[in-house]
């Protein structure tokens, strides 16, 4: 019996050693590193989510730093890597082995975006410059919707306010490119629901506020809304007539400052600007994107709203007296399954490149997408 016992023991040890060797091999890990870029394949994406997946199971996750860079270690094998910043993403198949050079990943799966035109704001130029454009024919990869001259409606009278110059910077590729206008959009819950993100430029037609409940439903159901300055009127349904989230100052459009040295309140934004673009702002940035009659936010609910920028400004009270004090100027907040961005200033962004303020607005475009 002893030889049989010894044979069985030897076989057991052989199998055990074999199992240990296989476990050791499959558990060996290798470092992978990469960089996440905006659709223009140039600008780094801060705080993007990096997920390593195998057979639909998440193996590991991390976040990109201020340079858009990440690194992590995983076992040798074949994986799917998904990188995202909110509603922007990209997905690739990768093989992890001893040789893993640093790889650039570009956000190429885009949300469906609508931009509603306005007299004074040109967020479409920012979107164009961050790469939401067909590289072959120059067409924007988002819908541009007429927001000024609506069918059967009188255009906004731009002489009623001391508003400063109308933005005349023009890119022929950034004209309205759909067969409906803002009036059609806001009146249709189904049409609104087609878009992941909607940008309302300042100076759009203000005659459609009867449909503000549609705007509220759009955001509550997961839509993301970007609004600037005079477009605040389309937030009244969301703010429950100025009683929730943001309280807009009365009299309306009473801001008189045309610029300010404002403090950026988020360290991530500060570091991203300085490291990647050499914008050394010491927490401050020059904001010149004000009309001469801009909308002041009087206060906000700090429990539900994030303020991003604060600066000294001047505005008129109900008696016409000038008040000088610091005011918060840009905000994000959640509403149901969606979110809102609002700023009292906007961008006159050019198609030739970015100003410092344009870079700040670029940061907000991706942060807006990631609001959750």
Order of alpha helices (4+ residues) and beta strands (2+ residues): alpha-beta-beta-beta-beta-beta-beta-beta-beta-alpha-beta-alpha-alpha-beta-alpha-beta-beta-beta-alpha-beta-beta-beta-beta-beta-alpha
